[in-house]
Amino acid sequence: MMRKFIFTSSLAAVVLMITGFSTEYVHEPDADYDYLSERLMNIKNHTIDLLRAMPDSIYNFKPNEDLRSFQELAYHMVYSIEWNLEQMKGNPVKWVSGGEDQMTKKELINFGDKQFDKLVEFIKAAKETPTLTDKLIDVLNHNAHHQGQMVTYLRLKGIAPPN
């Protein structure tokens, strides 16, 4: 029952992020991604707000033993930005699993802030291509999926998620 609730909540978050992604931008050949700057900053700010919302004392909360803790989920989400950014730059990096509980809340917030800034800087300087657009959408979908999980974790602890 809990897994179904978490899956449904995560799916709803992904759908909201994808439908909110639409814009009136008309694609032009050889265009760049400047039109995404504000959107990416909003996603960054919401992610950082989610990381801040869980109290330090329960940052390691997990709904059950089969799931990541909030802390592990936060690390996974933030580290995946760095991993995907290197992929977009053409520098394949081997994914290193484990150790997802190695950073404190403060360290995760700082790390997340820096990783999003690197992503925004890279995207703003990049020329738009179908391959890069697909990869960026993958990153945003992944982020939205884990944001949905974080919202669920907060609600399970009786904490109102940030808007």
C-alpha distance (Angstrom), angle and dihedral (degrees) to the residues before:
residue distance angle dihedral
M1 . . .
M2 3.81 . .
R3 3.82 91.8 .
K4 3.80 90.4 51.2
F5 3.82 90.3 51.1
I6 3.82 92.8 48.4
F7 3.82 91.9 45.7
T8 3.82 92.0 48.8
S9 3.81 92.3 47.1
S10 3.81 91.9 48.0
L11 3.80 92.2 47.8
A12 3.80 90.8 50.4
A13 3.81 90.5 52.1
V14 3.80 91.3 50.9
V15 3.82 91.7 49.9
L16 3.81 90.8 49.4
M17 3.80 92.1 49.5
I18 3.81 92.7 47.7
T19 3.80 95.6 46.5
G20 3.80 90.5 44.9
F21 3.79 88.2 53.3
S22 3.79 93.7 73.4
T23 3.77 117.9 108.9
E24 3.77 139.1 173.9
Y25 3.78 90.3 -115.4
V26 3.79 113.3 135.3
H27 3.80 111.3 -143.7
E28 3.76 115.4 -121.6
P29 3.80 123.8 -168.9
D30 3.81 112.4 -97.6
A31 3.80 90.3 12.6
D32 3.76 123.1 154.9
Y33 3.78 132.5 -135.5
D34 3.82 100.1 -105.0
Y35 3.79 89.4 118.7
L36 3.84 88.3 66.4
S37 3.80 96.9 54.6
E38 3.80 96.3 93.3
R39 3.81 92.3 42.7
L40 3.80 92.3 50.8
M41 3.80 91.3 48.6
N42 3.82 90.1 51.6
I43 3.81 90.2 51.2
K44 3.80 90.0 47.9
N45 3.81 92.4 49.7
H46 3.80 92.7 48.2
T47 3.80 91.9 48.7
I48 3.83 91.6 50.0
D49 3.82 89.9 47.4
L50 3.81 89.0 53.6
L51 3.82 91.3 49.4
R52 3.82 89.3 51.7
A53 3.81 95.4 45.9
M54 3.81 98.1 71.0
P55 3.84 110.7 79.4
D56 3.82 116.5 -117.8
S57 3.80 91.0 -120.6
I58 3.82 92.2 64.0
Y59 3.81 101.2 28.4
N60 3.80 88.2 119.8
F61 3.84 92.6 56.5
K62 3.79 115.9 137.5
P63 3.82 124.2 179.5
N64 3.81 91.2 -136.5
E65 3.78 139.9 -12.9
D66 3.82 93.2 -93.8
L67 3.81 93.2 64.2
R68 3.79 136.1 67.1
S69 3.77 117.9 -101.4
F70 3.80 117.8 -111.4
Q71 3.81 87.6 -103.3
E72 3.81 92.8 50.8
L73 3.79 91.0 45.8
A74 3.81 90.9 51.1
Y75 3.80 92.1 50.6
H76 3.80 92.6 46.4
M77 3.80 91.8 50.5
V78 3.81 95.0 46.9
Y79 3.81 96.2 41.3
S80 3.80 90.1 50.1
I81 3.82 88.8 61.5
E82 3.82 89.5 59.3
W83 3.81 91.6 43.7
N84 3.82 93.0 49.4
L85 3.79 92.5 44.2
E86 3.80 90.1 57.0
Q87 3.82 88.9 48.5
M88 3.82 89.9 52.6
K89 3.80 89.8 50.8
G90 3.81 89.4 53.6
N91 3.81 94.1 -108.4
P92 3.80 105.0 122.1
V93 3.78 110.4 -151.6
K94 3.78 122.7 -165.1
W95 3.80 110.4 -117.2
V96 3.77 109.5 -118.2
S97 3.77 111.8 -153.4
G98 3.76 124.8 -158.4
G99 3.77 130.2 39.1
E100 3.79 90.8 78.4
D101 3.81 90.1 140.8
Q102 3.80 94.3 56.7
M103 3.82 99.0 102.6
T104 3.78 130.1 67.8
K105 3.78 121.6 -129.3
K106 3.81 91.2 -99.2
E107 3.82 91.9 48.7
L108 3.82 91.4 48.9
I109 3.80 92.0 50.8
N110 3.82 91.5 50.0
F111 3.82 92.0 44.5
G112 3.82 91.4 48.2
D113 3.78 92.1 48.5
K114 3.81 91.4 52.4
Q115 3.81 94.8 44.2
F116 3.80 92.9 51.8
D117 3.80 90.5 47.8
K118 3.82 89.6 52.6
L119 3.82 90.4 48.8
V120 3.81 92.8 49.0
E121 3.81 91.8 46.6
F122 3.80 91.7 49.5
I123 3.81 94.3 46.7
K124 3.81 93.0 46.8
A125 3.82 89.8 54.2
A126 3.82 95.4 43.2
K127 3.76 127.4 96.2
E128 3.77 112.6 -125.3
T129 3.80 115.0 -102.9
P130 3.81 131.0 163.9
T131 3.82 91.4 -118.2
L132 3.80 93.9 50.6
T133 3.80 91.3 44.0
D134 3.82 90.4 53.0
K135 3.81 90.8 50.2
L136 3.80 92.3 47.8
I137 3.80 90.7 50.3
D138 3.82 88.4 50.9
V139 3.82 89.8 53.2
L140 3.81 92.4 48.3
N141 3.81 92.9 46.4
H142 3.80 90.5 49.5
N143 3.79 90.6 49.5
A144 3.81 92.2 47.7
H145 3.80 91.2 49.6
H146 3.79 92.0 54.3
Q147 3.80 92.8 41.6
G148 3.81 86.6 58.1
Q149 3.79 90.2 51.8
M150 3.81 91.1 49.1
V151 3.80 91.2 51.2
T152 3.80 88.4 52.1
Y153 3.83 92.1 49.7
L154 3.81 90.7 50.1
R155 3.80 91.8 49.7
L156 3.80 91.2 48.6
K157 3.81 86.9 58.3
G158 3.82 92.1 47.6
I159 3.81 93.5 -108.0
A160 3.80 118.9 138.6
P161 3.82 107.6 -127.7
P162 3.79 118.6 -127.2
N163 3.79 116.7 -96.1
